Amino acid sequence: MKYREILNKAIPVLLLLAFTWVRASSMFGRLTDPDPGLFEAFAYHLQQGKILYADIWDHKPPGIFYLNLGFIQLFGATEDAISYGSMFFCLLQTLVAFYLLKRISNHIPTAFVGTLIFIICYYSYPVFGSGNYTEQYGVLCTSAALLWFLKFRESQNKWYLWASGAAFGISIWFKEPFLVSAVPVGLALFYFAIRDKKQWIFLFQFCIAFALPALIISNTLAFTGSWLGYKEHLLHSKQYAIQSQWLPFHIKMRGNFESFFGPGELNQYPIFIMWLVGCFVLIYQKRTRFIGILMVGQQLLDYLGTGISGNRFFHYYMQSFPLTIIIFFSGFSEFITSIKPKILPMAKVLLPLILLMYIVKVQKPWMEEKWTPNKNFKDPIVEYLNNNEFTTPRSIAMGGKDIGFYLLRARGISEIRYAVPYPYHWIKIPGKKEKYKMYEHETEFKNWMPEYVIYSGTFAEMYNDIALDSFVLKNYSEVAMTEFGGGANAHLLKKNVAQIEQ
């Protein structure tokens, strides 16, 4: 009997993991998106001995770079290594979604259907992109932290509490807005401590666990010589949040709504209505009230934190999407089955199945079916380098963010601190020229004179700097080009043997 019970519990989980593998593989197999391309390229630089923020700088916290470094250390310095490493965390995210839904519905078939809906909606390009975004890992931390906190409340096992606090603390090092995700849990612990003085120890332990990642990572940055550069990152993040869009707060939040509840092909208003119903049902029912308050509180704070800059990049909403799906699906399921539970005993599964069928029809997940996350792309630029430039890492400067992945794909390394110049690096600093880093980039480029330049033909200029563009075109010649389809392409330029013209 025990074996049959284990089998009955294992089969749904294994099926969900298999479906996740196939669904996410279709996203990983795409051309790498700009931000993930930079994350993996910077990780390659760290592997080659560069110091983060000191030798090579980006405006993201360090978590994503060190995680990608771990991937290429384990699986090799390739884009596929990043995909396989990231896939492992996709599988974990699916497990967290399943067990959260299971705790809410207390019904494995309902949780299974709900997780299928989550997989189809989450691992789609309008939400997930090509994967390996900071939000992918941050939201795994916060949703797992929520699950562990619930397990702590049921079992009083303090290790779940420590795991919850640490996971919340780690999430911030992927993206700062995740800081607010821990607030509902912290307030809940504070409420319990006020009600029962013996529980102050739990709040204290949670805070210590939450602070541990900051203590460890900040000291690591200090010991590795990254701290001053990281302080520059903090200044940039502050200005980015405040100055990116000079819009009134209510306009930012209105724009946030359109992206927050309308990812992919699903219309935002049905999702929003179902989310509202889910919020009401979960909080109204005594059995689900506690978890409902925690999830809704986390969603509202995440909504504010995500929209503070006024920017609406699709991956900003990856970080909240798992809880959005869990709330609207569990609320939908609980609402329908609570109307006439005796008359509709099968409604707990049948009606969610109808919703699943509708989502499958809209999303058409079978259109991008793929069995491995490998890129499998024949690249003329990489072929040229493999045939003509045998020494690695290769001396390559990038001109453009959208093909930053070439610094890993072509085993290239940049000696320019702002390896890929783009507008995020150009925020004005008091006492400095606007776009001051662009001028620094031009000086570093001329002093270094890399062997190769790779730039994208997607934009009219390489560096959006006429002087530097002219210098490159005078002293470099194109030797290879790659077409990716959809109008995207990349060009490889090699330094001329003749004397360099200044």
N, C-alpha and C positions, 0 to 999 in steps of 0.2 A: 504493500500500500504506500509505503514511504517513497519508493522509487516512482510509482505512478504519479504521486503528488509533485515530486520534484520535476518529472517530465512535463506535467501539465503546466507548471510554472515556467519551465525553461523554454518550451517551444515558442510561446508568444514573444519572449525576449529575443531568442535567436532569429526569428522571422523579422522582427523590427530592426535588428542589427544588420541583417543581410540586405534589407530594403534600403537602409541608410547608406550602406556601402555603395550600392548601385546608384542611388539618387545623388549622393554627394560626388561620386566619381565623375558624373557628367558635368559638374561644376568645376572640379579640379582639372579636368581635361581641357578646359578652355585656355585661351591666351591669358597669361597672368595679368591681373588688374594692376594699375599703377602703384598704389600704396603697398600691396603685398609684394610686388616686385622689388620695391626699395627695401622692405623689411628683410627679405632673403638676401639681397645683395649686401646690405650692411652686415648681416650675420657672417657672410663670407669674408668680409674685411676683418671682423673680429677674429675669425679663425686664422687669418694671416698675420695676426699680431697687432692690428690697429686698436686704439683705445676709443671706446664709444664716447661721443660728445667732444673729446679732445682732438682726435685725428679725423673723425668723420661724424657729422652732426645731422640730426633730424629732429623734428618737432614733436616726436612721440616719446612717451615714457620708455624705460629700458626693457620692460618685460617681454615685449614682442621680439626684440633683437636677440636677447639671450635664449628665448625659447627656440627661435629659428636656428640659432647656433647649435643648440642641442640636437635639432633634427639633422643638420648636415654632419655633425660629428657622428651620429648614429648610423645614418643611411647614405652618407656621401654628399659631396658638394654638387648637387643637382637640384633642379626644380622639382623633380619627382620625389626627392627626399623630403622636401617641404610638404608636398601633397600627402605622402604617407604619414608623416608625423601629425599633420593637421587632421587627417582622417581619424586617427585614434581619438582625438578630442571630440570629433563629430559623434562617434559611437558613444562616448561618455555622455554627451548632451542628450542624445536620444534616451539613454537609460534614465537620466535625471527627469526628463519630461514624462516618461512612462510611470516612474514611481511617484511623482507628484500627482499625476492624474489618478493613479491607483489609490493614493491616500485620500483624495477628495471623493471619488466615486465609490470606493470600497468594492469595486467590481472589475475584475480583470478584463472581460470582453470590452467593456466601455473604455477602459484605459487603453486597450490595444487599438481600438478604432480612433480614439482621440490622438494617440501618438502617430498613427498613420497620417492623419490630417496635418499634424505638426511637421512630419518629415517632408510631405509634399510641399507645404507652404514655405517652410524655413529653408530647405535646401533647393531654392530656386534662384535664378540669377538676379532678379530685382531685389531680393533680400540678402542673399548670401554672397553674391558676386562669384569670383573664382576662389573664394575661401581665403584663409590665413589673414583675416583682418583682426585688429586689436579687439574689436567688439565680440568676435567669435569666442575668444578665450575669456574675456572679462565676464560675459553673460553666463558662461559655464560656471565660473567661480561663484557668481551671485546666486544663481538658481540652485547649485549644489549646496551653497551655504544655507539657503532657505530650507532645503530638504533636511539637512543635518540638524538645523535648529528645531524643526518639528520632531525629529527623532529624539532629540534631547528632551523636549517637553514631555514626550511619552515615556521615555525610559529613565530619565534623570541621569543618564550616562554622561559624565562630564567631558569625555573625549569627543562626543558629538558637538558639544558646545565649543570646545577648543578648535575643532575642525571648522566649524561655522565661522567663528571670528577670524581665523587665519585666512579662510577662503575669501571673505569680504575684504580683508586687508590686502590680499594679493591682487584682487581685481583692479584696484586703483593704479597699480603699476603697469597695467595695460592701457588704461584710459581714465583720466582724473574724474570725469562725471560719475563714475561708479561709486565715488565716495558717499553719495546720498543713499545708495541702495541699502546700506547697513542701518540707516536711521530707524525704520520701523521695528526691526529686531531690538535695537538698543533701547527704544522707548518701551517696548514690551517688557524687557528685562527690568527697566527702571520702575515700571508699574508694579510688577510682581515684587520687587524689592520694597517698595513703599507699603504694599499690602502685607508682606511677610518679611520681617527684618532678616530672617535667616537666609534669604535669597540675595542679599547684597553681594555675597561671595560669587554668585553666578555672573552678575554684571561686571564685577571686577575681573573675573577670569576671561570673559568675552572681550573686554577692553584690552587686556594684556595680549590675548591672541591676535586681536585686530592690529595692534601696534607692532607685533613681532616682525612681519615682513618689511615694514618701513625701517625698523632698526637694522635688520640684516642687509637690505638692499642699499640703504643710504651709506652704511659703512663700507660696503663693497665698492660703491662709486667713489668714495673718498680714498680708499686704499689703492684703487686702480688708476687714479688721476683723472677721473671723470667728473668730479664734483663741480668745478667751475663751469664746465660746459653744460652740466645738468641745470645749474642755476640759470643759465641763459635759456634753457628749455622752459623753465618755470616762468620766466619773464615773458617769453614768447606766448606760452599757453594763456597767461593772464590777458595779454593784449588781444590774442586771437578770440577769446571768449567775449571780450568787451567791445573790440573795435572792428571785428570782421564785417559786421553789418550794422550800419547806423540806422536801426529801425526801432520804433516804439516797441515796448515789451509785448503788448497785446498782438501786434502784427507778427512778431517772432513766434508767439505761441499759436497763432492761427495757422501760420505756415507749417508749424510743427505737427499740427493735427492732420494735415493732408498726407504727410509722409508716415506719421506714427500709426495711423489706422488704415492706410491705403497702400500697402506694399504689394507689388506684383500685379497680377491681373484681377485680383479680387477688389471689388468696389469698397471704398472706405466707409460709406455710410452703413451698409449692412453689418460690417465688422464692428463699427462703433456701437450700433444698436445692440448687437449680440454681446459685446463687451459690457455695456451698461446693464443688460439683463443678467449677465453672469455675475457682475459685481453685486447687484441687489440680491440675487438668489443665494450666493455664497455667504453674504453677511447676514441675511435674514434667517437662514437655517442655523439653529444652535450647533449642530454637528460640524458645520464647516465655517462657523463665524470667525474663529481665531485665524485660520489659514487665509480666509477671505480678506480680513482686515490687513494682514501682513502683505498679501500680494497686491491688493489695490493700493495700499500706501506706497509700496515700492514702485508700482507703475506710475503713480501721480508724480512722485519725486523724480523718477527717471524722465518723465515727460518734460519737466521743468529743466532738469540738468542737460538733457539732450538738445533742447531748443534755445539755450541761452545765447549761443553765438549767432543765431539766425540763419545758419547754413543748413542746407537740406540734402546733404549727400546720402545716397541710399543706405550705405553701411552704417550710418548713425542710428538706424532704427533696428538693425540686427540685434542690438544689445537689449532691447525690450521685447522683441517679438515672441520669444518663447513664453513669457508670462501672458502676453496678449492672447495667444492661441489657447493656452491652458485655461485662462479665465473665461473666454467666450465659449469654448467648447464645453467645459465642465458646467458652466452656468446654463447653457442650452440644454444639456443632457438632464441636469437636475430639475430644471423648470418643467420640461415636458413630462418627465416621469413622476413628478410630484402632483400633477393635476388629477390623474385617475390611476393610481398605482395598482389597484386591484383589477381594473378593467383592462389596462394595458401593460401586462407583465413583461411583454417583449419590447416595449417602447424604449427601454433603457439601452437596447442595442440597435433596434430597427431604425429608429429615427436618426441616431448618429450615423448609421450606415447611409441613409438617404443624403445627409449632409456631406458625407465622404464622397458619394457618387457625384454630387454636384461639383465639389471642388476638383475631383479628378477630371471631370468634363471640361472645366474652365482651365485648369493648369496643364492638362495633357502631359503628365510626367513621362509617358512612354516615348515621347518625341525625342528625348535626349538620352535614351538609355545607353549606359556605358559600363563596362565591367571592371575597368581599372582606372585609377586616378592619374595615369601617366599622360604626359603631354603628347608624345608621339608626333612631333612636328619636324619636318625636314627644313633645316634652317641654313640657307646659303652663306650667311655671315659666319655662323659657327663653323661650317665646313671650310670656308676660306682660312679662318684662323687656325683650325686644326691642321691644315695642309701647309701653312706658311709661317706660323708663329708657334713654335713648339714649347717655348718656355712659358710656364705659368707661375704666379699670376701675371697676366698680360697688362701692359700699361695702357689703360683705356680711360678716356674722359667721356662723360655722358652729356649730351645736349638734349635735355627734355625728360620730364618725369614719367611719361606714359610708357616708356620702354626701359625703365630702370632695372628690370629683371635681367638685362643683358650683362650686368656686372657679375652675376652668378652664372648665367647661361654660357657666357664666353670666357669664364674664369678671368675676369678683368678686375683691376684694382685701381682706384682713383687716389691721387695724392692731393686732391682738393678737398678741404674740410667740408664745404657745402657741396657734396659730390654731384647732386643734381639740382641746379638752380631752378626754382619756381616761385611764384608769388608769395607763398607762405613764408618764405625766408626774407621777404622784403618789407616787413612791417617796420615803420619808422621808430627809431630809438632816440630819445632826447639827446641832443648834442651831436647826432650823427646825420649824415646825408640820408635822404630817403633812398631806398634800394642800395644802401651802403654795401651790403654783402655781395651784390652783383659786381661792384667795382673790385672788391676783394677777390672774387672768383676770377675776374679777367687777369689780375696781377699774378695770381697763383698759377693760372693756366700758362701764361707766357714764361714764367720762371721754370715750370716743370717740363713743358713741351712733350706731352704724351705721344706714344707711338701711334695710337689710334684714337679716333673720335667716332662715337656712334650717336646718331641723332635720328629723330623721327620725322618723317615727311608729313605727318598729320598736321603740323603747324607750319606757318610760312617761314619762321626763323628758327635757328637752333637755340639761341640763348636770349632772344628778345633784346639783344644788345648789338646795335649796328657795328660798333667798333670791333667787338669780339667775333661776330659773325664774319666780317670782312677779313679779319686776320686768319681765321680758320680756313676760309675758302681760298686764300692766297697760298697757304702753306701746306694744304692737305689735298689729296685727290681721292675720289671715290673708287673703291676696289670691289665692293659687293653690295647687294641690296636684297632685302627680304620683304616679300609681300605677305601680309597676314590675312587679307580679305577684308571686305567692308571698308575699303579706302585706307586702311592702316598699313604702314610700311616702315622700314628702318633702313638706314644707310650707314655703311662702314667706310670711313675715310682713313687713309694711311698717310703718315707724315712724308713729305717730299724729301728726297735725298739732297736736293739742292739747298743752298744757303737759305736760312730762314729770313723772311722779310718782316721787319718790325713795323 
